[in-house]
Amino acid sequence: MSPATLIPGLLTVPTSRLDGVVADFTEETWWLSVLKAVFILLFLILSVIMAIWAERRVLGRIQTRPGPNVNGPLGLPQLIADATKLILKEDFWLAGAEKLSYMLAPMIAAFSAFMIFAIIPFGPQVSIFGHSTPLQLTDFPVAVLYVLAVSSFGIYGIILGGWSTHSTYPLLGAVRSAAQVISYELSMSLAILSVFLVSGTMSTSGIVDSQTALWWALGIAPSFIIYVISMVAEVNRLPFDLPEAEGELVAGHMVEYSSMKFAWYFLGEYINMFNVSAVCVTLFLGGWRSFILSSFWPGANEGWWPMLWFIGKVWCLMLLMIITRGTLVRFRYDHFMAFGWKFLIPVALAWFVIVALVQGSRSFTGVSFTAMMAVSAGILVVALILLFVIPSGDQDESHERMLSGDGTLIIPGEEIDAFAGGFPVPPLPGQTLSTSPRQARREQQMAAHLQTTPDVDVQEGTDD
């Protein structure tokens, strides 16, 4: 066994693995790298096709919509129809758009999505044409930071797509998306930092290797929950699809795109779903390692079988996002942002501090890591329950002191004229709209009718 070196505040790791990279690329050749890259490309494209098919089938069952489930054998002809429509649809160009940015924006979004899987380990060392190589394109000591950097770069495709059109609704959708990514990428990063602390590495192969005895989804469960919530918000899925709220922004930043330019955005969105799912499996669910099968099957984590376990875990998270879309409703925008900044980020930061303290005190207390993290997670859960159960004493006072945009005090129950400024405005919390002229005439007619026929019951909406 190689000598060990103690890194302050982290795990005791072998000297030969101080960089955290476990995968062995010594026998890697250029054609093996090309072969892996082609496999990743085909895997993602075929997975997107299967995800679209599976989403329509699952949503059709959940929402009792038979269309996707009866359109041909297993609903497969619908995929052919969609692909044909995207290819043959007219590809229009806006006269006032920034031509270069308008064309590059969807390509940036799709290209960034394809890059994430380069550092995702599909399995252990295997033999390919006589060469021992890991089922992973590449790995390096800061591989997870590479994921965060590439995902942040991908948002430029959305922002440029909204700005370059010189149109109102796409710009609003792009701004919303930027605010959303900034908000929930912070909580996601804090959850990932906890994994860095307990695993002692930022290499994806090293993180998978650190979960041989315990998956971090169990060891640091709050980080896992925070990441799952944040990843759904990162890919703009219900209930967090505010940048593409169809009822408000008509598909957000993609309004002015059609044909294959729209298809690039569509492809990037679904690939990003696989990206966040694969990162979640790698960081929290043991990666390609099987937890149950390996207990009675010694060869479960050897050879090509682990690739099957990895893909199965990824698809479980994909189905979770699909079921979430079919069951939950969209957040209101202010509630959505408040949840990210006022709840999720503080909780993620508090849990990160707890993990750092536990990890740093392990060498002094001698208590097992599992026991200390279980107690810490229990304390955090109790604190969150008390936070929701105990009401705030100044809720009524804050409601009474609510101010409008111009500093005017809002009186609860006060009626306002929505057209006073020349254009309609929605009421603020505590305000009510005055009766519309149409409703006032209708009430006057009803009152006059009741006075002339006092003994007759009038029922609106009945059909004689």
Secondary structure by P-SEA (a helix, b strand, c coil): ccbbbbcccccccccccccccccccccccaaaaaaaaaaaaaaaaaaaaaaaaaaaaaaaaaacccccccccccaaaaaaaaaaaaaacccccccccaaaaaaaaaaaaaaaaaaccccccccccccccccccccccccccaaaaaaaaaaaaaaaaaaaaaaaacccaaaaaaaaaaaaaaaaaaaaaaaaaaaaaaaccccaaaaaaaaccccccccaaaaaaaaaaaaaaaaccccccccccccccccccccccccaaaaaaaaaaaaaaaaaaaaaaacccccccccccccccccccccaaaaaaaaaaaaaaaaaaaaaaaccccccaaaaaaaacccaaaaaaaaaaaaaaaaaacccccccaaaaaaaaaaaaaaaaaaaaaccccaaaaaaaacccccccccccccccccccccbbbbbcccccccccaaaaaaaaaaaaaaaacccbbbbccccc
